[in-house]
């Protein structure tokens, strides 16, 4: 059969990923070859559900050797290779359509999407050579960050109809892999000091580890020495170099490089976006807006240009809004933020900026109506973000409404139950709030926080016996023990009068922090009905203050607490009336 495709993979301890990977590709290929390099989990068992062509290969610290071993056992006329933490996305039969559509093409570059932040939809898109003819001309080279050797550039094509998506990796696992790669790359670079592709990879690893100073010389060398014959390397080298310069606050260097590169690659969106960021950081807002506008005009760049999703749309709009805001143009800023949310509602940061604009110019009720009428509150990340902003600015009733009257309320996750319970309690809907918090299971990440808010609700409603019993239960949890101690003292004080506990004996730092936290929660209380008041609130605040001033550290922290409150009011005043000055 002509144009058969073999999926060739090397794996080790990939039981958590392999099944989903093979599910995504099994109907697109004719053969699956799995080479295991030493798994100790049930990777081989999972592989056996999809293929009987499973081989073992003793690991020698050489990725290319293992991949070439897999190719040697592949019978297809074409090779597709994936890693276990990747998934293939394309229409049914698209892989076969691609390999037969042009007999002059022997290898294909495919888009690889690597997530930056799954919750906001941000990702980087790279071009990677993953599909090629199974001939002696195509093989892997390089012990680390192995690449398929290309002998004829004209025989390499690219397609956007087949996409590889990398799964999100935990920070711990990502750093483990980067550390492993870094060691191997240092050795490889020492052996081949003129291999600029290795320098490119070494720069990326340093940058990924948060070491831009170490990354800079390698990225500079890679960009200056890799030619346009390898645009799928030169373009990411350029983008990472601009990113690195910004991370080092070398904004003038970013701007100079951006101007030079924009003349040579005028369709490369990311140049305009990253240069705009540098200008924004220098408070050159008017110029920054022009660069962000160019990024939007470019949109998604040509496929050969590595691209950060959003650089020509929602990210650019968001930063344009910020710049316009600082230029004293709130109406234009509002439009930019709205455009950013229109493109990607999962990227909720513009909603925060819109909230501040609306609150300072129109007040809290108008702000809630605006977000509600726009439909933004039907999107969980935005609804949670805006609700928390209302709460932090002293409007728990409006925070509650953000979660009650929208699509969000139909999907009561533990997170939504927790926040809705808080907002109900501090807007004096005590019973409804307690019902929400009682539904949160004990093993939830919100459990410890929920029980603290439950205790405050019981104190505010005068349910002292119930609060004392809850505090005794909290005592069994080591993390909650300081809070439990303060609560037991508060219950005693409200029942009998006098000092709740004898000052701050014991772990003073923990007791001070717990007392301040409870005091802060008390100040979030604002009943829905004007004129209503909680008779226990003043007593709670008074005693917490009395308790705090029994120790020098408590006095210092209490003074700082109220100073921070005053500063927050001053900052909001400055924001509203532009008393801090307007950047131009």
PLY file of the C-alpha trace (Angstrom):
ply
format ascii 1.0
element vertex 584
property float x
property float y
property float z
element edge 583
property int vertex1
property int vertex2
end_header
0.00 0.00 0.00
1.36 3.40 -0.96
1.93 6.30 1.42
1.55 4.33 4.61
2.37 6.23 7.80
4.06 4.85 10.91
3.90 6.59 14.27
7.35 6.08 15.84
7.72 6.94 19.53
10.26 6.55 22.30
8.84 6.45 25.83
9.81 6.00 29.45
7.39 6.04 32.39
4.65 7.74 30.39
1.65 5.83 31.77
-0.09 9.10 32.59
0.19 10.45 29.04
0.57 7.65 26.53
-3.05 6.54 26.28
-4.38 9.99 25.39
-1.56 10.51 22.90
-2.26 7.24 21.07
-6.02 7.86 21.10
-5.43 11.14 19.27
-3.47 9.51 16.44
-4.49 5.84 16.15
-7.02 6.43 13.35
-4.59 8.56 11.31
-1.70 6.10 10.98
-1.24 2.60 9.60
1.30 1.40 12.13
2.42 2.28 15.66
5.96 1.52 16.83
6.80 2.06 20.50
10.37 1.92 21.79
10.63 1.83 25.59
13.87 2.99 27.20
13.31 1.61 30.70
9.80 2.18 32.06
9.00 0.99 35.56
5.29 1.90 35.49
2.56 0.38 33.28
3.61 2.23 30.11
4.14 -1.05 28.25
0.71 -2.33 29.24
-0.93 0.80 27.83
1.16 0.61 24.64
0.03 -3.01 24.18
-3.58 -1.87 23.84
-2.68 -0.08 20.62
0.13 -2.08 19.00
2.12 -5.27 19.20
5.22 -3.56 17.80
6.82 -2.72 21.13
10.59 -2.82 21.57
12.98 -2.15 24.42
16.13 -0.13 24.00
18.75 0.34 26.72
19.04 4.07 27.41
22.45 5.47 26.45
21.80 9.16 27.07
21.29 9.74 23.34
17.80 10.70 22.12
18.74 10.46 18.45
20.03 6.91 18.80
16.74 5.84 20.39
14.63 7.58 17.75
16.68 6.12 14.89
16.20 2.69 16.47
12.42 3.28 16.32
12.62 4.37 12.66
14.61 1.25 11.79
11.69 -0.86 13.01
9.04 1.14 11.15
7.48 -0.28 7.99
5.57 2.79 6.80
6.67 4.90 3.86
6.28 7.98 6.04
7.29 8.55 9.67
5.32 10.65 12.14
6.90 11.12 15.52
5.30 12.43 18.69
6.21 12.57 22.34
3.81 11.02 24.84
2.81 14.41 26.28
1.63 15.60 22.85
-1.68 15.18 21.03
-2.45 15.25 17.29
-5.33 17.42 16.06
-6.59 17.20 12.48
-9.61 16.19 10.46
-10.12 12.45 9.80
-7.85 11.32 6.97
-5.94 14.63 6.90
-2.57 13.00 7.52
-2.95 10.80 4.43
-4.20 13.72 2.34
-1.10 15.68 3.29
1.47 13.04 2.35
-0.04 12.40 -1.10
-0.81 15.95 -2.21
2.68 16.86 -3.48
5.16 14.22 -4.61
8.00 16.77 -4.54
7.72 17.16 -0.77
9.58 14.66 1.39
9.13 16.21 4.85
6.64 18.50 6.57
6.95 21.13 9.26
3.92 20.97 11.57
2.69 23.59 14.06
3.36 22.71 17.69
1.34 24.61 20.30
3.02 24.85 23.69
0.80 26.23 26.50
1.93 29.24 28.51
-1.20 29.54 30.63
-4.02 27.09 30.02
-6.57 29.11 31.99
-6.12 32.19 29.78
-5.60 30.43 26.45
-2.05 31.71 25.94
0.37 29.50 24.03
3.45 29.63 21.83
3.32 28.15 18.33
6.46 26.64 16.81
7.12 24.82 13.55
8.65 21.38 14.03
9.69 18.76 11.50
7.69 15.72 12.59
6.50 14.10 9.34
9.01 12.78 6.79
9.65 9.97 4.34
11.11 6.77 5.70
14.31 6.78 3.66
17.99 6.75 4.50
18.13 10.50 3.84
16.07 11.30 6.94
17.41 10.46 10.37
17.96 12.09 13.74
21.16 13.72 14.93
22.10 15.24 18.28
22.17 13.61 21.71
19.84 16.29 23.11
17.12 18.32 21.34
17.57 15.90 18.47
16.64 17.08 14.99
15.89 15.42 11.67
18.72 16.09 9.25
17.54 18.02 6.16
19.56 17.72 2.96
17.20 19.51 0.55
15.36 22.58 1.81
13.20 22.62 -1.31
11.81 19.20 -0.36
10.45 20.47 2.96
6.87 21.73 3.06
4.59 22.91 5.83
0.93 22.59 6.64
-1.45 24.16 9.13
-4.02 21.40 8.72
-2.24 19.12 11.19
-1.51 20.54 14.64
0.41 19.05 17.54
-0.57 20.29 20.98
1.75 19.85 23.93
0.14 19.09 27.27
0.68 21.46 30.19
3.59 20.45 32.40
3.80 21.13 36.13
6.49 23.65 37.15
8.31 20.93 39.09
8.40 18.54 36.14
9.29 21.34 33.71
12.26 22.42 35.84
13.38 18.80 36.22
13.48 18.39 32.45
15.19 21.75 31.96
17.88 20.83 34.47
18.46 17.52 32.68
18.57 19.24 29.29
20.90 21.95 30.55
23.53 19.46 31.65
23.42 17.62 28.32
23.44 20.85 26.28
26.47 22.23 28.11
28.39 19.08 27.23
27.17 19.18 23.62
28.09 22.87 23.21
31.55 22.22 24.62
32.02 19.49 22.02
30.58 21.64 19.18
31.21 25.31 20.06
30.15 26.48 16.57
26.82 24.67 16.62
24.46 27.64 16.86
21.37 25.44 17.04
22.68 23.99 20.29
23.33 27.54 21.52
19.72 28.41 20.66
18.45 25.52 22.77
20.83 26.35 25.61
19.56 29.93 25.64
15.96 28.71 25.80
16.69 26.42 28.75
18.37 29.23 30.71
15.49 31.56 29.94
12.97 28.92 30.97
14.76 28.55 34.30
14.38 32.28 34.92
18.06 33.07 34.19
17.91 35.67 31.38
21.45 36.91 32.03
22.83 33.43 31.31
20.51 33.02 28.32
21.40 36.30 26.62
24.80 35.48 25.01
23.52 32.19 23.61
20.36 33.73 22.13
22.35 36.62 20.66
24.79 34.21 19.04
22.00 32.00 17.72
20.08 34.90 16.18
23.15 36.47 14.57
24.49 33.22 13.12
21.46 31.14 12.12
20.49 32.21 8.61
17.14 32.70 6.91
17.57 29.24 5.43
16.41 28.07 8.86
13.63 30.56 9.60
11.88 28.09 11.89
14.93 28.48 14.16
15.92 32.08 13.45
12.46 33.49 14.19
12.09 31.92 17.64
15.70 32.92 18.38
14.70 36.52 17.60
11.55 36.38 19.69
13.30 34.81 22.65
16.10 37.35 22.36
13.59 40.23 22.52
11.90 38.54 25.47
15.25 38.07 27.19
16.21 41.73 26.74
12.88 42.81 28.23
13.36 40.46 31.18
16.75 42.09 31.81
15.13 45.55 31.51
17.41 46.34 28.56
14.51 48.15 26.95
16.63 50.40 24.72
18.31 47.30 23.29
14.90 45.73 22.68
13.72 48.84 20.85
16.85 49.01 18.66
16.65 45.32 17.78
12.90 45.58 17.19
13.33 48.47 14.76
16.05 46.62 12.87
14.10 43.35 12.74
10.80 45.00 11.74
12.46 46.36 8.60
13.67 42.89 7.66
10.58 40.92 8.75
7.68 43.39 8.46
5.05 40.65 8.78
6.36 39.31 12.07
3.71 40.25 14.62
5.72 39.36 17.70
8.43 41.95 16.92
5.88 44.76 17.18
4.30 43.35 20.31
7.55 42.82 22.25
8.96 46.19 21.16
5.69 47.77 22.28
6.17 46.16 25.70
9.62 47.75 25.98
8.23 51.18 25.08
5.41 50.71 27.57
7.92 49.90 30.31
9.76 53.14 29.48
6.42 55.01 29.79
6.63 55.92 26.09
2.92 55.22 25.86
2.16 57.04 22.61
4.90 55.18 20.73
3.98 51.90 22.39
0.41 52.21 21.12
1.69 52.58 17.55
3.69 49.36 17.84
0.75 47.49 19.37
-1.44 48.76 16.53
1.06 47.33 14.03
0.91 44.01 15.85
-2.88 43.98 15.49
-2.60 44.86 11.79
-0.25 41.91 11.25
-2.49 39.46 13.11
-1.29 35.87 12.85
2.09 35.95 11.04
3.22 33.62 8.23
3.40 30.02 9.32
7.21 29.91 9.32
7.31 32.59 12.03
7.11 31.26 15.58
4.24 33.06 17.25
2.81 33.72 20.69
-0.96 33.39 20.47
-2.57 36.74 21.24
0.42 38.94 20.39
-1.54 40.32 17.44
-4.92 40.37 19.16
-6.01 40.19 22.80
-2.55 40.76 24.33
-1.89 43.76 22.10
-5.35 45.21 22.79
-4.85 44.81 26.53
-1.54 46.68 26.52
-2.95 49.34 24.19
-5.69 49.88 26.77
-3.17 50.22 29.57
-1.16 52.77 27.60
-4.25 54.79 26.66
-5.33 54.76 30.28
-1.99 56.25 31.29
-2.33 58.85 28.54
-5.59 60.07 30.09
-7.83 58.53 27.39
-10.24 56.33 29.38
-12.80 55.97 26.58
-10.19 54.61 24.16
-8.79 52.39 26.92
-12.26 50.98 27.56
-12.67 50.13 23.87
-9.29 48.36 23.82
-10.10 46.30 26.90
-13.47 45.35 25.43
-11.78 44.26 22.19
-9.35 42.11 24.16
-12.23 40.37 25.95
-14.16 39.98 22.71
-11.25 38.05 21.20
-10.53 35.90 24.26
-12.78 35.95 27.31
-10.55 33.39 29.01
-7.88 36.10 29.18
-9.61 37.94 32.01
-6.98 40.55 32.93
-8.62 43.31 30.84
-11.74 42.80 32.97
-9.78 43.96 36.02
-8.74 47.15 34.25
-12.30 47.70 33.03
-13.55 47.29 36.58
-11.27 50.06 37.87
-12.25 52.34 34.99
-15.95 51.83 35.61
-15.76 52.00 39.38
-13.84 55.27 39.47
-15.85 56.99 36.73
-19.35 55.62 37.33
-19.58 53.99 40.76
-20.23 50.42 41.95
-23.87 49.93 40.86
-23.19 51.12 37.32
-20.10 48.91 37.22
-22.08 45.81 38.14
-24.80 46.61 35.59
-22.14 47.14 32.91
-20.50 43.75 33.43
-23.85 42.02 33.74
-25.36 43.58 30.60
-22.22 42.86 28.57
-22.55 39.20 29.48
-19.06 39.08 30.95
-20.36 37.55 34.18
-21.42 34.42 32.27
-17.75 33.51 31.98
-16.44 31.93 35.16
-12.89 33.42 35.25
-14.26 36.93 34.66
-17.13 36.49 37.13
-14.77 35.26 39.85
-12.29 38.05 39.16
-14.89 40.84 39.21
-16.63 39.40 42.27
-13.37 39.39 44.20
-12.67 42.97 43.16
-16.08 44.08 44.43
-15.39 42.25 47.69
-11.92 43.76 48.12
-13.31 47.26 47.52
-15.99 46.78 50.15
-19.06 45.64 48.21
-19.77 42.03 49.28
-23.40 42.29 48.14
-22.36 43.10 44.57
-19.70 40.39 44.74
-22.47 37.96 45.65
-24.61 39.10 42.73
-21.75 38.45 40.30
-21.96 34.74 41.09
-25.68 34.37 41.75
-27.38 35.75 38.68
-25.31 34.34 35.84
-24.53 31.10 34.04
-21.78 30.57 36.61
-24.34 29.72 39.31
-25.44 26.65 37.32
-22.07 24.99 37.81
-21.35 25.12 41.53
-17.74 24.03 41.77
-15.98 24.02 45.14
-14.31 27.31 44.21
-17.61 29.02 43.40
-19.27 27.62 46.54
-16.42 28.95 48.65
-16.49 32.47 47.25
-20.27 32.69 47.13
-20.40 31.54 50.75
-17.94 34.29 51.76
-19.81 37.01 49.92
-23.15 35.96 51.39
-21.78 35.96 54.92
-20.25 39.44 54.70
-23.38 40.89 53.08
-25.35 39.53 56.11
-26.89 36.58 54.30
-25.46 34.39 57.03
-27.62 31.29 56.70
-27.23 31.09 52.92
-23.49 31.62 53.26
-23.10 28.88 55.83
-25.05 26.48 53.61
-22.54 27.09 50.78
-19.51 26.62 53.02
-20.95 23.49 54.64
-21.06 21.87 51.19
-17.28 22.09 50.79
-15.70 18.69 51.60
-13.01 18.40 54.24
-10.33 17.38 51.75
-10.92 20.42 49.51
-8.20 23.01 48.99
-10.77 25.55 50.22
-11.65 23.66 53.40
-9.35 25.47 55.85
-10.33 28.89 54.54
-14.01 27.96 54.53
-13.99 26.92 58.18
-12.46 30.27 59.17
-15.26 32.17 57.42
-17.83 29.89 59.05
-16.40 30.80 62.45
-16.67 34.53 61.68
-20.30 34.07 60.63
-21.07 32.30 63.91
-19.41 35.07 65.92
-21.29 37.80 64.05
-24.61 36.04 64.63
-23.88 35.40 68.31
-23.82 31.60 67.93
-21.01 31.36 70.45
-21.52 27.75 71.50
-21.43 26.60 67.88
-18.36 28.75 67.22
-16.59 27.30 70.26
-17.34 23.75 69.11
-16.06 24.60 65.63
-12.89 26.12 67.10
-12.27 22.95 69.11
-12.58 20.94 65.90
-10.16 23.33 64.19
-7.66 22.72 67.02
-7.15 19.19 65.69
-5.79 20.69 62.46
-2.25 21.92 63.11
-2.51 24.59 60.40
-5.65 26.03 62.00
-4.50 25.82 65.62
-3.47 29.50 66.02
-6.80 30.63 64.55
-8.58 28.19 66.84
-6.84 29.69 69.86
-7.88 33.22 68.95
-11.46 32.10 68.27
-11.75 30.31 71.61
-10.61 33.47 73.34
-13.12 35.57 71.40
-15.95 33.21 72.38
-14.93 33.45 76.03
-14.76 37.23 75.87
-18.17 37.61 74.23
-19.77 35.26 76.76
-18.11 36.50 79.93
-16.45 39.84 79.13
-12.88 40.71 80.02
-9.74 39.64 78.20
-10.24 36.75 75.83
-6.78 35.29 76.24
-3.81 36.46 78.20
-2.11 38.50 75.53
0.04 36.86 72.89
1.79 34.13 74.86
3.15 31.34 72.72
3.80 31.79 69.03
3.34 35.55 68.89
3.88 35.88 65.13
1.18 33.33 64.25
-1.33 34.74 66.75
-0.79 38.29 65.47
-1.29 37.19 61.86
-4.46 35.25 62.70
-5.88 38.17 64.69
-5.15 40.59 61.84
-6.76 38.23 59.34
-9.93 38.03 61.44
-9.92 41.81 61.86
-9.64 42.27 58.10
-12.58 39.92 57.57
-14.68 41.97 59.98
-14.02 45.10 57.92
-15.40 43.35 54.83
-18.83 43.14 56.46
-21.43 45.35 54.76
-25.12 44.34 54.98
-27.27 44.34 51.85
-30.00 46.36 53.55
-29.05 49.97 54.41
-29.45 50.71 58.09
-28.96 47.12 59.18
-26.04 46.48 61.46
-24.59 43.54 63.29
-24.50 44.27 67.02
-21.55 41.94 67.53
-19.34 43.54 64.89
-18.11 46.45 66.98
-17.34 44.17 69.92
-15.35 41.83 67.68
-13.29 44.64 66.19
-12.70 46.23 69.59
-11.47 43.04 71.18
-9.23 42.07 68.28
-7.59 45.50 68.49
-7.23 45.12 72.27
-5.64 41.74 71.81
-3.18 43.01 69.21
-1.89 45.89 71.35
-0.84 43.49 74.11
2.42 42.88 72.23
4.94 45.21 70.56
4.75 43.18 67.35
0.96 43.37 67.46
1.05 47.16 67.85
3.42 47.48 64.90
1.33 45.19 62.70
-1.92 46.93 63.67
-0.49 50.32 62.76
0.68 48.93 59.42
-2.75 47.36 58.86
-4.54 50.70 59.15
-1.81 52.47 57.19
-2.33 50.01 54.34
-6.07 50.67 54.47
-5.44 54.42 54.20
-2.98 53.93 51.35
-5.51 51.83 49.43
-8.08 54.63 49.73
-5.48 57.19 48.65
-4.47 55.11 45.62
-8.09 54.78 44.53
-8.53 58.55 44.98
-5.39 59.22 42.92
-6.60 56.81 40.25
-10.02 58.44 40.07
-8.84 62.06 39.98
-5.46 61.50 38.27
-3.68 63.33 41.10
-0.58 61.23 40.50
-0.05 62.76 37.06
-0.75 61.48 33.57
1.90 59.93 31.36
2.11 61.21 27.80
0 1
1 2
2 3
3 4
4 5
5 6
6 7
7 8
8 9
9 10
10 11
11 12
12 13
13 14
14 15
15 16
16 17
17 18
18 19
19 20
20 21
21 22
22 23
23 24
24 25
25 26
26 27
27 28
28 29
29 30
30 31
31 32
32 33
33 34
34 35
35 36
36 37
37 38
38 39
39 40
40 41
41 42
42 43
43 44
44 45
45 46
46 47
47 48
48 49
49 50
50 51
51 52
52 53
53 54
54 55
55 56
56 57
57 58
58 59
59 60
60 61
61 62
62 63
63 64
64 65
65 66
66 67
67 68
68 69
69 70
70 71
71 72
72 73
73 74
74 75
75 76
76 77
77 78
78 79
79 80
80 81
81 82
82 83
83 84
84 85
85 86
86 87
87 88
88 89
89 90
90 91
91 92
92 93
93 94
94 95
95 96
96 97
97 98
98 99
99 100
100 101
101 102
102 103
103 104
104 105
105 106
106 107
107 108
108 109
109 110
110 111
111 112
112 113
113 114
114 115
115 116
116 117
117 118
118 119
119 120
120 121
121 122
122 123
123 124
124 125
125 126
126 127
127 128
128 129
129 130
130 131
131 132
132 133
133 134
134 135
135 136
136 137
137 138
138 139
139 140
140 141
141 142
142 143
143 144
144 145
145 146
146 147
147 148
148 149
149 150
150 151
151 152
152 153
153 154
154 155
155 156
156 157
157 158
158 159
159 160
160 161
161 162
162 163
163 164
164 165
165 166
166 167
167 168
168 169
169 170
170 171
171 172
172 173
173 174
174 175
175 176
176 177
177 178
178 179
179 180
180 181
181 182
182 183
183 184
184 185
185 186
186 187
187 188
188 189
189 190
190 191
191 192
192 193
193 194
194 195
195 196
196 197
197 198
198 199
199 200
200 201
201 202
202 203
203 204
204 205
205 206
206 207
207 208
208 209
209 210
210 211
211 212
212 213
213 214
214 215
215 216
216 217
217 218
218 219
219 220
220 221
221 222
222 223
223 224
224 225
225 226
226 227
227 228
228 229
229 230
230 231
231 232
232 233
233 234
234 235
235 236
236 237
237 238
238 239
239 240
240 241
241 242
242 243
243 244
244 245
245 246
246 247
247 248
248 249
249 250
250 251
251 252
252 253
253 254
254 255
255 256
256 257
257 258
258 259
259 260
260 261
261 262
262 263
263 264
264 265
265 266
266 267
267 268
268 269
269 270
270 271
271 272
272 273
273 274
274 275
275 276
276 277
277 278
278 279
279 280
280 281
281 282
282 283
283 284
284 285
285 286
286 287
287 288
288 289
289 290
290 291
291 292
292 293
293 294
294 295
295 296
296 297
297 298
298 299
299 300
300 301
301 302
302 303
303 304
304 305
305 306
306 307
307 308
308 309
309 310
310 311
311 312
312 313
313 314
314 315
315 316
316 317
317 318
318 319
319 320
320 321
321 322
322 323
323 324
324 325
325 326
326 327
327 328
328 329
329 330
330 331
331 332
332 333
333 334
334 335
335 336
336 337
337 338
338 339
339 340
340 341
341 342
342 343
343 344
344 345
345 346
346 347
347 348
348 349
349 350
350 351
351 352
352 353
353 354
354 355
355 356
356 357
357 358
358 359
359 360
360 361
361 362
362 363
363 364
364 365
365 366
366 367
367 368
368 369
369 370
370 371
371 372
372 373
373 374
374 375
375 376
376 377
377 378
378 379
379 380
380 381
381 382
382 383
383 384
384 385
385 386
386 387
387 388
388 389
389 390
390 391
391 392
392 393
393 394
394 395
395 396
396 397
397 398
398 399
399 400
400 401
401 402
402 403
403 404
404 405
405 406
406 407
407 408
408 409
409 410
410 411
411 412
412 413
413 414
414 415
415 416
416 417
417 418
418 419
419 420
420 421
421 422
422 423
423 424
424 425
425 426
426 427
427 428
428 429
429 430
430 431
431 432
432 433
433 434
434 435
435 436
436 437
437 438
438 439
439 440
440 441
441 442
442 443
443 444
444 445
445 446
446 447
447 448
448 449
449 450
450 451
451 452
452 453
453 454
454 455
455 456
456 457
457 458
458 459
459 460
460 461
461 462
462 463
463 464
464 465
465 466
466 467
467 468
468 469
469 470
470 471
471 472
472 473
473 474
474 475
475 476
476 477
477 478
478 479
479 480
480 481
481 482
482 483
483 484
484 485
485 486
486 487
487 488
488 489
489 490
490 491
491 492
492 493
493 494
494 495
495 496
496 497
497 498
498 499
499 500
500 501
501 502
502 503
503 504
504 505
505 506
506 507
507 508
508 509
509 510
510 511
511 512
512 513
513 514
514 515
515 516
516 517
517 518
518 519
519 520
520 521
521 522
522 523
523 524
524 525
525 526
526 527
527 528
528 529
529 530
530 531
531 532
532 533
533 534
534 535
535 536
536 537
537 538
538 539
539 540
540 541
541 542
542 543
543 544
544 545
545 546
546 547
547 548
548 549
549 550
550 551
551 552
552 553
553 554
554 555
555 556
556 557
557 558
558 559
559 560
560 561
561 562
562 563
563 564
564 565
565 566
566 567
567 568
568 569
569 570
570 571
571 572
572 573
573 574
574 575
575 576
576 577
577 578
578 579
579 580
580 581
581 582
582 583
